[in-house]
């Protein structure tokens, strides 16, 4: 018998997150066979909603094989079949079920960056314009990365996902209203004093229709407006690489100095992916106070109540963003101890607690 929490999550994904309608074609993809329990429940929910489901289950090892053995021509090969699928699918459910989150740690970062450029038209121009949802399924690999037992991680995950997302929406609308009225954001914290313009940009509340779990309000800052410096207490993880002690300095919107205590070369390589990689594509404010523990998983970590995240790279068109890049890398700034968030000079959050 399936875990009732899995059934509830599947129902939320299908009926709330992507709102499957009769006749919808739904792709259910999983990063490994470990996601089978959730894949099956989502499949059933899609059928009950009148949709037409099909699955794409990967083996985690194939990614390593690709980057170890693919030639330059193969890395640059555009996957026409995937493009055809993306164009003809109405909704996407993507389930991550990693056995080993460090699987790509030793892969040449330049190969990863090159492949990201190749598949960018599929993810950015097709999939992002449709209904999609990303979630995790509990595995030992994810639990170990979060320093939890599997049972602890299951509780952690379902407590963050299986909630009333309509109530979350109501709370987020207050923050959206404040951001929409503001012209400038200032972020202050440990080794951090950053100003950026949000004039003319509209904040987007997130309540479970893209990511699960959710719980953030984000926008895309004015591209050339960012000035100052920021230090990230929490590790930033991208393409399986963990970068710690990141310090960035911005001038006229661009990262002009970048340092890290660990994996600095990888940080620089990603920032040099393309012209847009050194500009901010997103400012997000975490409002999910049910998530307090850093787990090295941005799906959860960027939602931590009392934090903000700043993403270098691709911005969001729906938020007024104009920055184009093959990367979008979220980095989390903790404001819970001595930090503050200001809108047009007025404090709206101190020590991670909202004042509005």
N, C-alpha and C positions, 0 to 999 in steps of 0.2 A: 504494500500500500504506500502510495506516495506521501511524502511529508506534506501535511496541510499547508505549511508555510510556502512550499513550492507552488502549490495550486493557487494560493492567494496572489503570489507574485505574478504568476502567469496571467491571471485574470486582470491584474492591474496593467501589465504590459500591453495586453491585447485590447482591453476595453477602455482604459484611460489614456495610456501613453500614445498609442497609434490609432486608436478608435477605428478598428477594422469594421468595414461595411460589407454588405453582401456583394460578391463579385470581385473584391479586392484580391490582387495577387500579392502574397506575402512571402518574402524571403526570410527564413530562420537560419542564421548562420552561427556556428560555434567554433571557437578556437581549438577545441579538442573534444574527443569523445567523452570526456569527463562530465560534460554538460548535459548528457543524455536525459536525466530526469526532468530538467527544466525545458529542454527542447520538446520532449513528448507532451508536456502539459501545455506549452504554448501552441503546439500543433493542434491539440484537441480544442483549445479555446478559439483558434482561428476558424476551425471547421464549424464550431457551434455558432460563431458570429456570421457565418455565411461566406467566409473568405476561402481562397484557394492557396493553401500553404505548400511550400516545398523547402527542402533543407540543403544546407551546405556545411558539412562537418569537416574540419581540417585536422591534420595531425601536426602537433607543435613542431616536430622535427623537420618538417618540410621547409620551413623558413630558413633554418640553419643550412640545410642542404643547398638551397637556392643561392644564398650569399657565399657559400664555400666553393661552389662549382660553376655558377653561371658566368658566362663570358660577358664582356662589355656589351656586345650586341644583344645578349639575352636579358641583361639588366635594363637595357634601353628599349626592349621590345614592348610595344603597347598592347595590352590584353583586350583585343577586340571583342572577345566573347563576354568578358565582364562588362564592357561598355554596353553591349546589346542587352544583357540581363538588367543592368541598372536602368536603362531606358524603358524597359517593359515591366518593371516592378512598381507596385503602388506603395508598399510599406516594407520596412526593414527592421528585423529584430536581431541585434548582434549580441551574442553571449560570450563573455570571456571566461574561460575555465582553465587557467594556466597551471600546469604541473611544475613549471620552473620559470619564474619571472626573470631569471638571470640568463636565460637561454641565448640572448643576443649580445651579451656583455663583451665578447671578444670579436664581434663582427666589425669589419672595416667600416667606420662611420661614413666615409665618403660614398660607399656603395649604398648605404641606407638612404643618404641624402639624394643620390642620383635616382634611386627607385621611387622615392617620394615625389620627385618632379614628374616622372613618367605617368604615375597613376593619379596625379592631382586632378586632371579633368573629370575623372570618374567620381571621386569623392566630393569635390568642390562644386562642379557644374551640374551634376546629376543627382547624386544621393542626398546632398545637403538641402536640396530644394524639395525633397519629398518627406513623407512621414517616416521617422526612424527613431529607434530607441536602443541605447547601449546599457548593458547591465553585466553583473558578475554572477557566476554560480560558485558556491563555496567549494574550494579544493584545498588539499594539504599544502600545495605550493603557495596559494594566496594566504592561507592561515599562517604559515611559517614566516612569510614576508612581513606580516602584521604582528609577529611575535605573539601569536595566539594558538591555542589548540583548535582543531577543526570544529569542535562543538562550540567553543567560544566565538569563533569567527562566524559560524552560522547564526548565532544569536545576534552578533554585531551587525551582520548584513541585513537580516530580516527586520530587526528593530529600526533600521534606517530606511527600509524600502516599503514595508507593509503598513503604511499609515494613511491618514485621510489627506490626500493631496489638495483637495479643494480648500481645506482650512489653511494649508500652507500658502496657497495662492492669496488668500485674503490678507495675510500678514505681509507678504512680499509687496503687495500693491502700495502700502504706506511708504516703503523705501523707494519704490519706483517714482512715486509722486514727488518726493524730495529731490531725487536725482534729476528728474525731468525739468525741474525749475532752476537747477544750478548751472553755473557756467564753468566753475573751476573746482577741482578736487585737490586736496592736499593730504598726503599720507605721511605721518610722522611716527617714528619708532626707533628701535635700536639701530644706530648707524644708517638711518633713513630719513630723508626729507625730500619728498618728491611732489612736484606740482604738475598737473596736466589739465588741459581744457576738455570739457565735455559739452561745450556750447553747441546747441543744435542737434545733439545726439540724444536718442531716446533709450532709456533703460528697459531691459527685457527681464521680467520675472520668470523664474524657472521652477516649475512645480510638477516635474515628472513626465514631461512630454518629449524629452530628448535623452536625458540621463536618468538612471535609476540606481542609487538614490539621487535625489536632487536637493535643491535648497540653496539657491543663489540668485542674485540680481546682477546682471552684467550689462555692459555697454562697450562700444568701441571708442576710445578717446580720439580727439583730433590728432592726426598723424604727426604733425611737426611741432606739437605743443609741449611735449614732455621735457621737463628740466629737473635736474637734481640727481640724487643717488639713492640706491636701495640695497639693503642687505637682506638675504633670505636665510632665516634660521633653519628652515626645514630643507632637507635634500630635494633637489629637482630631478625628476626621473623622466627620461625620454628615450624611446627605442631600446629599452632595457638597460640603459646606462644611468648610473646614479652620480650626480654632480653635487658636491657639498660646498658650503661656504661661499656661495655665489655673491659677488658684489658687482653691480652695474652702475655706470654713470651715463646719464643722458644729456644731450645737448641738441636743441632744435628737433626733438623727437627721436633722435638716433642714439643707439648704444655706441658711445665713443671709447669707453673703457670697459673691459670685462675681465674679472679675475675669479678664481675658484680654488678652494683648498684641495679638491680632488677632481680629477678628470677635466682639468682646464682646457686641454687640447680639444676634447670632444665639444665642450661649450663653444669654443671659438669656431670649430668646424661647422656646427649647426648655425651659428650666427652669420656665417659666411655662405650659407646655402644659396641665397639669392639676395637681390637688393632689398626686399621687404623684410628679411629675417631679423634685421637690427631695429625694427620699429615695433611699437606696441600695437597689438591687434585687439586686446581686450583688457578691461578692468572688471573684475568680478568681486562681489561682496558675499562672503559666506554667511548664511543665516540658519543653518541647520545645527541647532545647539544639542541635538541628540547625537551628533558626531563630535567627539572631543579628542579622540586619540588619533595621532598621525600613524598611518598604516603603509606609507610608501605607495599608495595607490591614488592617483589624482582624481579618480571617479568619486572617492570619498573625501579626500583631503581638501579639495578646493571648496567643499561645502561646509567645512568646520566653522561653527559660529564664532565670530570674533577674529576672523582672518580676512584678508583680501588676497586675490591672486592677479598677477599681471602676466599676460601671455605675450611673448615675442612672436612675431610672424603674422600669419593670416588673420584678418579682421572679419567681422560679421556684417554682411551686406544689410541684413534686416535691422541692424543696430546703427546703420549709417556709416559703417566702416568702409574705407577705400584702400586699405593696405593689402596687397597681394603677396603671397609667399607659399612655398610648398610646405612650410612647417607651421605649427601652432603649438607652442610649448608653454604650458602654465607653470608659473613659479609662485610659491605661497609665502606671503608675509604675515607673520603672527603679530597681532595687535593687542593680545590679551594681557600683556604685562608692560604697561607704560606706553602703549601705542595709542594713536588717535586718528580719527578720520574727520576731515573738515570739508564742508561744502560752502563755497564763497565766504570763507573765513569763520564760519560758525561750526562748532564741534557738534557732530551728529552721533559720534561714538567715541567712548573713552574706555581704555582697558578691556576692549572687546564687548562692551555693553552699549546698546543703542540708547540715545537720549531723545529719540523721536517716537 
